[in-house]
Amino acid sequence: MEEGRRAKAGHDARAARLRDAVVALRSAREELGLSLSDIRDRTGIERSTLSRLENNEDANPTITTLDRYARAVGKEILIAFADLPDQPR
């Protein structure tokens, strides 16, 4: 039972980090005064897909989708790895 709770907590934390990234992209879009249609034109991603990405708490976009969106608002994705706490190395 405890392992299941830890797994869920880990998933929730990862989902929150992904959500934060999507919120940052949306904020960048809004700061630039761009609409979802503008992002569609820049990325080729359908407006409805972009809307779901921004508004669906459970959105699970691919790295490619995030990269296309990031580049459309003048950003790039940086990926880093960190050691997990309490994990043998």
PLY file of the C-alpha trace (Angstrom):
ply
format ascii 1.0
element vertex 89
property float x
property float y
property float z
element edge 88
property int vertex1
property int vertex2
end_header
0.00 0.00 0.00
2.78 2.44 0.92
4.58 1.80 -2.38
1.39 2.65 -4.27
1.08 5.95 -2.44
4.71 6.81 -3.17
4.20 5.99 -6.85
1.10 8.18 -7.01
2.90 11.02 -5.23
5.76 10.75 -7.72
3.34 10.81 -10.64
1.51 13.81 -9.17
4.80 15.69 -8.77
5.83 14.97 -12.36
2.39 15.99 -13.62
2.65 19.25 -11.65
6.03 20.05 -13.25
4.58 19.40 -16.70
1.56 21.56 -15.88
3.90 24.36 -14.73
5.73 24.17 -18.08
2.46 24.47 -20.01
1.37 27.41 -17.82
4.71 29.11 -18.56
4.17 28.66 -22.30
0.67 30.07 -22.07
1.96 33.03 -20.07
4.65 33.67 -22.69
2.02 33.51 -25.44
-0.21 35.98 -23.63
2.70 38.34 -22.87
3.47 38.40 -26.58
-0.17 39.15 -27.35
-0.52 35.98 -29.42
-3.75 34.05 -29.86
-4.08 30.30 -30.16
-4.65 30.87 -33.87
-1.28 32.65 -34.05
0.38 29.68 -32.36
-1.41 27.33 -34.77
-0.01 29.31 -37.68
3.51 29.14 -36.21
3.43 25.46 -35.21
0.92 23.68 -37.41
-0.75 22.33 -34.25
-4.54 22.58 -34.42
-6.09 25.34 -32.32
-8.35 22.83 -30.55
-5.30 20.75 -29.58
-3.54 23.83 -28.23
-6.64 24.76 -26.24
-6.82 21.27 -24.70
-3.12 21.46 -23.89
-3.54 24.76 -22.08
-6.80 23.92 -20.29
-6.70 20.20 -19.55
-5.10 19.47 -16.18
-4.29 15.94 -17.39
-2.70 16.97 -20.69
0.29 14.79 -21.54
1.96 16.40 -24.56
4.97 14.98 -26.32
8.35 16.68 -26.14
7.91 17.52 -29.83
4.64 19.34 -29.15
6.15 21.28 -26.25
9.19 22.14 -28.37
7.06 23.43 -31.25
5.00 25.56 -28.87
8.10 26.81 -27.04
9.79 27.87 -30.26
6.61 29.66 -31.37
6.92 31.93 -28.33
10.69 32.34 -28.57
11.63 29.75 -25.95
13.54 26.50 -25.96
13.22 23.41 -23.81
16.08 22.54 -21.49
16.16 19.04 -20.05
18.11 18.19 -16.92
18.45 15.06 -14.84
18.71 15.06 -11.07
19.31 12.28 -8.59
16.21 10.97 -6.87
16.25 11.27 -3.10
16.78 8.01 -1.21
17.77 6.08 -4.34
20.95 4.03 -4.59
23.41 5.25 -7.17
0 1
1 2
2 3
3 4
4 5
5 6
6 7
7 8
8 9
9 10
10 11
11 12
12 13
13 14
14 15
15 16
16 17
17 18
18 19
19 20
20 21
21 22
22 23
23 24
24 25
25 26
26 27
27 28
28 29
29 30
30 31
31 32
32 33
33 34
34 35
35 36
36 37
37 38
38 39
39 40
40 41
41 42
42 43
43 44
44 45
45 46
46 47
47 48
48 49
49 50
50 51
51 52
52 53
53 54
54 55
55 56
56 57
57 58
58 59
59 60
60 61
61 62
62 63
63 64
64 65
65 66
66 67
67 68
68 69
69 70
70 71
71 72
72 73
73 74
74 75
75 76
76 77
77 78
78 79
79 80
80 81
81 82
82 83
83 84
84 85
85 86
86 87
87 88
